[in-house]
Amino acid sequence: MKDWTALERVLRELHRILLRRASREYMQVNGLAEEPGPGDLLMLATRDENFAWLRSLSELMADIDHLREQPEARDQPGVRAAVRGAVEQLLNPPADQQQASAFAARYWSHVHADPEVAIAHGAVRQALRDWPAPAEADHRQVIAEHTRKK
């Protein structure tokens, strides 16, 4: 359970940093002088297109949280490997920049431009170090099978 908690902690920190960056970009684009409050930021993060790129990380974090709460799934090496694979698939640099997802394009520009994001990325990589290596399976499918509401 300790490794699940550690992974969730570093993903939350990465998400917090990226959300703050997205908020600042939103303020610049829209000429706002004040940062949105927590309620407004939540609305923007869930509904505004300027934050859409960040939702794949938010959704993956929700899936991981759901899996952690299910002992029968949490303890299976295949599920743990799928979680690692899904996180790596989302956070690893794209093989082809032309085919990069909206998340990858924005994420990697932040990793390269912002030391705080780069450090948070390294913390996620470190947290995954002892997780089982992912198989060549569809990681999202394995996770989806275990996160469906019963």
C-alpha positions in Angstrom: 0.0 0.0 0.0 3.0 2.3 0.7 3.9 2.4 -3.0 0.3 3.2 -4.0 0.4 6.1 -1.6 3.8 7.3 -2.8 2.6 7.2 -6.4 -0.6 9.1 -5.6 1.4 11.7 -3.7 3.8 12.5 -6.5 1.1 12.5 -9.2 -1.0 14.9 -7.1 2.0 17.2 -6.7 2.7 17.0 -10.5 -1.0 17.7 -11.2 -1.0 20.7 -8.7 2.1 22.2 -10.4 0.6 21.7 -13.9 -2.7 23.1 -12.9 -1.0 26.2 -11.5 0.9 26.6 -14.8 -2.3 26.2 -16.8 -4.1 28.7 -14.6 -1.3 31.3 -15.2 -1.5 30.7 -18.9 -5.3 31.1 -18.8 -4.8 34.4 -16.9 -2.4 35.7 -19.5 -4.5 34.7 -22.5 -7.6 36.2 -21.0 -6.0 39.3 -19.5 -6.9 38.5 -15.9 -5.1 40.2 -13.1 -6.1 37.8 -10.3 -5.8 34.0 -10.1 -9.1 32.2 -10.1 -10.3 31.1 -6.7 -10.5 27.4 -5.9 -14.1 27.0 -7.0 -13.5 28.9 -10.2 -10.3 26.9 -10.9 -12.2 23.6 -10.4 -14.8 24.8 -12.9 -12.1 25.8 -15.4 -10.2 22.5 -14.9 -13.3 20.4 -15.6 -15.0 22.4 -18.2 -12.8 24.9 -20.0 -11.1 23.9 -23.2 -7.8 25.7 -22.1 -7.5 23.0 -19.4 -8.7 20.0 -21.5 -5.1 18.8 -22.1 -4.7 18.2 -18.4 -7.8 16.0 -18.0 -6.0 12.8 -19.1 -3.8 13.1 -16.1 -6.8 13.9 -13.9 -8.7 10.9 -15.1 -5.7 8.5 -14.7 -5.2 9.8 -11.1 -8.9 9.1 -10.4 -8.6 5.5 -11.8 -5.5 4.9 -9.7 -7.2 6.2 -6.6 -10.2 3.8 -7.3 -7.8 0.8 -7.8 -6.0 1.6 -4.6 -9.3 1.2 -2.7 -9.9 -2.3 -4.1 -7.6 -4.8 -2.3 -8.4 -7.6 -4.8 -7.2 -5.4 -7.7 -4.5 -3.4 -5.8 -2.5 -6.6 -5.0 -2.5 -8.1 -8.5 0.9 -7.8 -10.2 -0.9 -7.4 -13.6 -2.9 -4.4 -12.3 0.2 -2.8 -10.8 2.1 -3.3 -14.0 -0.8 -1.8 -16.0 -0.8 1.2 -13.7 2.9 1.7 -14.2 2.4 1.3 -18.0 -0.4 3.8 -18.1 1.5 6.4 -16.2 4.6 5.9 -18.3 2.6 5.9 -21.5 1.1 9.3 -20.5 4.3 10.9 -19.1 7.0 9.5 -21.4 8.1 11.7 -24.3 6.3 10.9 -27.5 8.3 8.9 -30.1 7.1 11.3 -32.8 6.4 14.9 -32.0 4.0 15.2 -34.9 1.8 12.4 -33.4 2.1 13.8 -29.8 -1.2 13.9 -27.8 -2.5 17.3 -26.6 -1.3 16.3 -23.1 2.2 15.3 -24.3 2.8 18.4 -26.3 1.9 20.7 -23.4 3.4 18.6 -20.8 6.8 18.3 -22.4 7.0 22.0 -23.1 6.5 22.5 -19.3 9.1 19.8 -18.4 11.7 21.6 -20.6 10.8 25.1 -19.5 10.1 24.7 -15.8 12.5 23.1 -13.4 9.6 22.5 -10.9 7.8 20.4 -13.5 11.0 18.5 -14.4 11.6 17.7 -10.7 8.0 16.5 -10.2 8.4 14.4 -13.3 11.5 12.8 -11.9 9.7 12.1 -8.6 7.0 10.2 -10.5 9.7 8.2 -12.3 11.3 7.4 -9.0 8.0 6.4 -7.4 7.5 3.9 -10.3 10.9 2.4 -10.1 9.9 -0.6 -7.9 6.5 -1.3 -9.7 6.3 -4.3 -11.9 7.4 -3.7 -15.5 4.4 -3.2 -17.8 3.5 -5.9 -20.4 2.8 -5.0 -24.0 -0.9 -5.0 -23.1 -3.4 -2.2 -23.4 -2.8 -0.6 -20.0 -6.0 1.5 -20.1 -8.1 -1.6 -20.8 -6.7 -3.5 -17.8 -7.3 -0.5 -15.6 -10.8 0.0 -17.0 -11.7 -3.6 -16.2 -10.9 -3.1 -12.6 -12.4 0.4 -12.1 -15.8 -0.3 -13.6 -18.6 0.2 -11.0 -20.1 -3.1 -10.0 
